[in-house]
């Protein structure tokens, strides 16, 4: 059995929105728990809600997972997010992402190097796509939705913006010759993408985590040989 340490954000942690409770919750059957039921791999989950790649790298440097065969690095969703409040107040100016694309590349590269320095296999994970039609209204809650849309230009801009970060994961994978788990591709193969997400258009629901587990079973064993 292979053991994989995962450093990621809330998607990696199995967070989703519970409409009955009106809050974010941890899925009881998140992908990591589904994988633990089998005999192919074990996940040591170091993911954190809201985490950025910079925070994940710091976590790894301060508390590196020792008892594992590989380290999966799963970021991008929070890194690409702008200050929505600032965008509402000034929709004609450019508001930078929390982690610029250039800095995201640098952090991922350093992360891979840090993993290899510990003698482990680094596996880069692409972020699942956004469902723009849900995500934009969600981040506009309590804000001027018209101004948010004015800032974006169109509702699908957030999809394209986030996609740059997914493409950067590919680029870092090529330049560092790292293993790549293209999770995003598995989501994009699905005809009904929305059925895999909760109401916020960002966090996968139970069906989405079933897909993640299936993708992991298919791809990770061959990536950590």
One Martini backbone bead per residue (centre of mass of N, CA, C, O) as a GRO file, in nm:
protein
  225
    1UNK     BB    1   0.095   0.037   0.023
    2UNK     BB    2   0.042   0.366  -0.042
    3UNK     BB    3   0.170   0.683   0.081
    4UNK     BB    4  -0.001   1.006   0.086
    5UNK     BB    5   0.076   1.339   0.111
    6UNK     BB    6  -0.150   1.614   0.165
    7UNK     BB    7  -0.130   1.946   0.023
    8UNK     BB    8  -0.404   2.177   0.078
    9UNK     BB    9  -0.725   2.262   0.058
   10UNK     BB   10  -1.065   2.233   0.096
   11UNK     BB   11  -1.083   2.014  -0.116
   12UNK     BB   12  -0.879   1.823   0.023
   13UNK     BB   13  -1.058   1.824   0.299
   14UNK     BB   14  -1.381   1.801   0.230
   15UNK     BB   15  -1.541   2.057   0.160
   16UNK     BB   16  -1.884   2.170   0.206
   17UNK     BB   17  -2.219   2.264   0.147
   18UNK     BB   18  -2.482   2.293   0.385
   19UNK     BB   19  -2.809   2.377   0.334
   20UNK     BB   20  -2.946   2.304   0.604
   21UNK     BB   21  -2.720   2.453   0.790
   22UNK     BB   22  -2.564   2.696   0.649
   23UNK     BB   23  -2.271   2.547   0.604
   24UNK     BB   24  -1.966   2.436   0.638
   25UNK     BB   25  -1.842   2.100   0.576
   26UNK     BB   26  -1.741   1.774   0.642
   27UNK     BB   27  -1.712   1.501   0.480
   28UNK     BB   28  -1.759   1.168   0.559
   29UNK     BB   29  -1.698   1.090   0.228
   30UNK     BB   30  -1.434   1.162   0.141
   31UNK     BB   31  -1.186   1.074  -0.067
   32UNK     BB   32  -0.987   0.981   0.158
   33UNK     BB   33  -1.187   0.782   0.295
   34UNK     BB   34  -1.239   0.610   0.045
   35UNK     BB   35  -0.941   0.519   0.007
   36UNK     BB   36  -0.903   0.386   0.294
   37UNK     BB   37  -1.092   0.134   0.222
   38UNK     BB   38  -0.871   0.038   0.069
   39UNK     BB   39  -0.543  -0.116  -0.065
   40UNK     BB   40  -0.375   0.110  -0.237
   41UNK     BB   41  -0.416   0.370  -0.034
   42UNK     BB   42  -0.290   0.644   0.175
   43UNK     BB   43  -0.402   0.941   0.345
   44UNK     BB   44  -0.224   1.234   0.445
   45UNK     BB   45  -0.399   1.508   0.576
   46UNK     BB   46  -0.283   1.867   0.531
   47UNK     BB   47  -0.523   2.021   0.477
   48UNK     BB   48  -0.670   2.362   0.438
   49UNK     BB   49  -0.878   2.601   0.493
   50UNK     BB   50  -0.783   2.858   0.271
   51UNK     BB   51  -0.528   2.775   0.142
   52UNK     BB   52  -0.212   2.848   0.038
   53UNK     BB   53   0.082   2.777  -0.107
   54UNK     BB   54   0.257   2.923   0.104
   55UNK     BB   55   0.133   2.771   0.349
   56UNK     BB   56   0.198   2.484   0.259
   57UNK     BB   57   0.504   2.515   0.252
   58UNK     BB   58   0.534   2.590   0.548
   59UNK     BB   59   0.414   2.332   0.662
   60UNK     BB   60   0.624   2.142   0.535
   61UNK     BB   61   0.882   2.272   0.657
   62UNK     BB   62   0.779   2.238   0.964
   63UNK     BB   63   0.596   1.949   0.881
   64UNK     BB   64   0.707   1.691   0.747
   65UNK     BB   65   0.631   1.412   0.580
   66UNK     BB   66   0.777   1.096   0.641
   67UNK     BB   67   0.543   0.858   0.615
   68UNK     BB   68   0.603   0.849   0.280
   69UNK     BB   69   0.611   0.832  -0.081
   70UNK     BB   70   0.436   1.101  -0.124
   71UNK     BB   71   0.359   1.443  -0.247
   72UNK     BB   72   0.071   1.631  -0.263
   73UNK     BB   73  -0.006   1.930  -0.464
   74UNK     BB   74  -0.304   2.144  -0.377
   75UNK     BB   75  -0.356   2.434  -0.569
   76UNK     BB   76  -0.532   2.775  -0.665
   77UNK     BB   77  -0.818   2.863  -0.562
   78UNK     BB   78  -0.709   3.094  -0.359
   79UNK     BB   79  -0.474   3.232  -0.514
   80UNK     BB   80  -0.672   3.361  -0.753
   81UNK     BB   81  -0.808   3.552  -0.554
   82UNK     BB   82  -0.961   3.836  -0.511
   83UNK     BB   83  -1.083   4.140  -0.393
   84UNK     BB   84  -1.416   4.173  -0.385
   85UNK     BB   85  -1.457   4.441  -0.237
   86UNK     BB   86  -1.272   4.609  -0.419
   87UNK     BB   87  -1.425   4.543  -0.683
   88UNK     BB   88  -1.690   4.677  -0.597
   89UNK     BB   89  -1.570   4.971  -0.540
   90UNK     BB   90  -1.359   4.913  -0.809
   91UNK     BB   91  -1.440   4.791  -1.127
   92UNK     BB   92  -1.197   4.939  -1.314
   93UNK     BB   93  -0.984   4.800  -1.166
   94UNK     BB   94  -0.707   4.617  -1.074
   95UNK     BB   95  -0.717   4.304  -0.888
   96UNK     BB   96  -0.524   4.109  -0.730
   97UNK     BB   97  -0.419   3.829  -0.647
   98UNK     BB   98  -0.308   3.675  -0.372
   99UNK     BB   99  -0.145   3.508  -0.592
  100UNK     BB  100   0.050   3.534  -0.825
  101UNK     BB  101   0.144   3.366  -1.097
  102UNK     BB  102   0.447   3.396  -1.053
  103UNK     BB  103   0.445   3.311  -0.751
  104UNK     BB  104   0.313   3.038  -0.792
  105UNK     BB  105   0.543   2.916  -0.951
  106UNK     BB  106   0.763   2.953  -0.734
  107UNK     BB  107   0.628   2.791  -0.506
  108UNK     BB  108   0.596   2.520  -0.649
  109UNK     BB  109   0.895   2.482  -0.705
  110UNK     BB  110   0.984   2.484  -0.407
  111UNK     BB  111   0.809   2.250  -0.321
  112UNK     BB  112   0.938   2.034  -0.493
  113UNK     BB  113   1.224   2.070  -0.379
  114UNK     BB  114   1.149   2.003  -0.082
  115UNK     BB  115   1.051   1.717  -0.134
  116UNK     BB  116   1.314   1.605  -0.264
  117UNK     BB  117   1.498   1.669  -0.015
  118UNK     BB  118   1.327   1.424   0.139
  119UNK     BB  119   1.293   1.180  -0.078
  120UNK     BB  120   1.035   1.255  -0.245
  121UNK     BB  121   0.747   1.249  -0.428
  122UNK     BB  122   0.615   1.478  -0.657
  123UNK     BB  123   0.261   1.583  -0.681
  124UNK     BB  124   0.073   1.749  -0.904
  125UNK     BB  125  -0.242   1.935  -0.872
  126UNK     BB  126  -0.521   2.015  -1.029
  127UNK     BB  127  -0.778   2.223  -1.034
  128UNK     BB  128  -1.088   2.239  -1.028
  129UNK     BB  129  -1.342   2.368  -1.174
  130UNK     BB  130  -1.562   2.617  -1.224
  131UNK     BB  131  -1.900   2.730  -1.160
  132UNK     BB  132  -1.982   3.031  -1.260
  133UNK     BB  133  -2.300   3.055  -1.216
  134UNK     BB  134  -2.242   3.016  -0.898
  135UNK     BB  135  -1.989   3.168  -0.801
  136UNK     BB  136  -2.060   3.466  -0.851
  137UNK     BB  137  -2.310   3.488  -0.664
  138UNK     BB  138  -2.159   3.396  -0.411
  139UNK     BB  139  -1.936   3.632  -0.400
  140UNK     BB  140  -2.183   3.860  -0.410
  141UNK     BB  141  -2.262   3.839  -0.136
  142UNK     BB  142  -2.319   4.153   0.010
  143UNK     BB  143  -2.285   4.277  -0.270
  144UNK     BB  144  -2.240   4.433  -0.575
  145UNK     BB  145  -2.321   4.250  -0.843
  146UNK     BB  146  -2.283   4.452  -1.075
  147UNK     BB  147  -1.986   4.525  -1.008
  148UNK     BB  148  -1.870   4.245  -1.029
  149UNK     BB  149  -1.949   4.204  -1.328
  150UNK     BB  150  -1.799   4.451  -1.431
  151UNK     BB  151  -1.520   4.353  -1.351
  152UNK     BB  152  -1.527   4.080  -1.517
  153UNK     BB  153  -1.745   4.121  -1.781
  154UNK     BB  154  -1.802   3.808  -1.724
  155UNK     BB  155  -1.900   3.511  -1.575
  156UNK     BB  156  -1.643   3.342  -1.715
  157UNK     BB  157  -1.379   3.475  -1.615
  158UNK     BB  158  -1.313   3.296  -1.365
  159UNK     BB  159  -1.249   3.045  -1.523
  160UNK     BB  160  -1.008   3.161  -1.686
  161UNK     BB  161  -0.842   3.256  -1.448
  162UNK     BB  162  -0.811   2.980  -1.306
  163UNK     BB  163  -0.683   2.831  -1.551
  164UNK     BB  164  -0.403   2.957  -1.527
  165UNK     BB  165  -0.330   2.789  -1.271
  166UNK     BB  166  -0.356   2.513  -1.400
  167UNK     BB  167  -0.141   2.567  -1.621
  168UNK     BB  168   0.089   2.617  -1.416
  169UNK     BB  169   0.103   2.333  -1.311
  170UNK     BB  170   0.195   2.216  -1.577
  171UNK     BB  171   0.451   2.384  -1.611
  172UNK     BB  172   0.595   2.293  -1.352
  173UNK     BB  173   0.593   1.997  -1.427
  174UNK     BB  174   0.777   2.027  -1.673
  175UNK     BB  175   1.024   2.189  -1.550
  176UNK     BB  176   1.052   1.962  -1.301
  177UNK     BB  177   0.962   1.674  -1.371
  178UNK     BB  178   0.680   1.602  -1.263
  179UNK     BB  179   0.417   1.472  -1.132
  180UNK     BB  180   0.074   1.445  -1.274
  181UNK     BB  181  -0.253   1.529  -1.147
  182UNK     BB  182  -0.533   1.566  -1.361
  183UNK     BB  183  -0.818   1.642  -1.219
  184UNK     BB  184  -0.962   1.839  -1.409
  185UNK     BB  185  -1.010   1.640  -1.646
  186UNK     BB  186  -1.223   1.464  -1.502
  187UNK     BB  187  -1.435   1.689  -1.479
  188UNK     BB  188  -1.448   1.771  -1.791
  189UNK     BB  189  -1.576   1.489  -1.882
  190UNK     BB  190  -1.832   1.583  -1.763
  191UNK     BB  191  -2.146   1.675  -1.858
  192UNK     BB  192  -2.242   1.740  -1.544
  193UNK     BB  193  -2.076   1.950  -1.357
  194UNK     BB  194  -2.281   2.063  -1.142
  195UNK     BB  195  -2.332   1.777  -0.995
  196UNK     BB  196  -2.031   1.804  -0.837
  197UNK     BB  197  -2.158   2.055  -0.680
  198UNK     BB  198  -2.221   2.292  -0.488
  199UNK     BB  199  -2.365   2.607  -0.461
  200UNK     BB  200  -2.072   2.763  -0.503
  201UNK     BB  201  -1.899   2.628  -0.754
  202UNK     BB  202  -1.624   2.497  -0.590
  203UNK     BB  203  -1.729   2.261  -0.411
  204UNK     BB  204  -1.745   1.947  -0.384
  205UNK     BB  205  -1.944   1.693  -0.357
  206UNK     BB  206  -2.004   1.373  -0.318
  207UNK     BB  207  -1.985   1.314  -0.620
  208UNK     BB  208  -1.711   1.457  -0.653
  209UNK     BB  209  -1.556   1.267  -0.451
  210UNK     BB  210  -1.602   1.012  -0.608
  211UNK     BB  211  -1.434   1.110  -0.849
  212UNK     BB  212  -1.168   1.159  -0.707
  213UNK     BB  213  -1.129   0.869  -0.612
  214UNK     BB  214  -1.129   0.743  -0.893
  215UNK     BB  215  -0.890   0.906  -1.005
  216UNK     BB  216  -0.684   0.817  -0.790
  217UNK     BB  217  -0.694   0.512  -0.847
  218UNK     BB  218  -0.594   0.546  -1.144
  219UNK     BB  219  -0.327   0.745  -1.105
  220UNK     BB  220  -0.142   0.727  -0.843
  221UNK     BB  221   0.001   0.449  -0.859
  222UNK     BB  222   0.168   0.532  -1.126
  223UNK     BB  223   0.304   0.800  -0.991
  224UNK     BB  224   0.444   0.627  -0.723
  225UNK     BB  225   0.661   0.410  -0.839
   0.00000   0.00000   0.00000
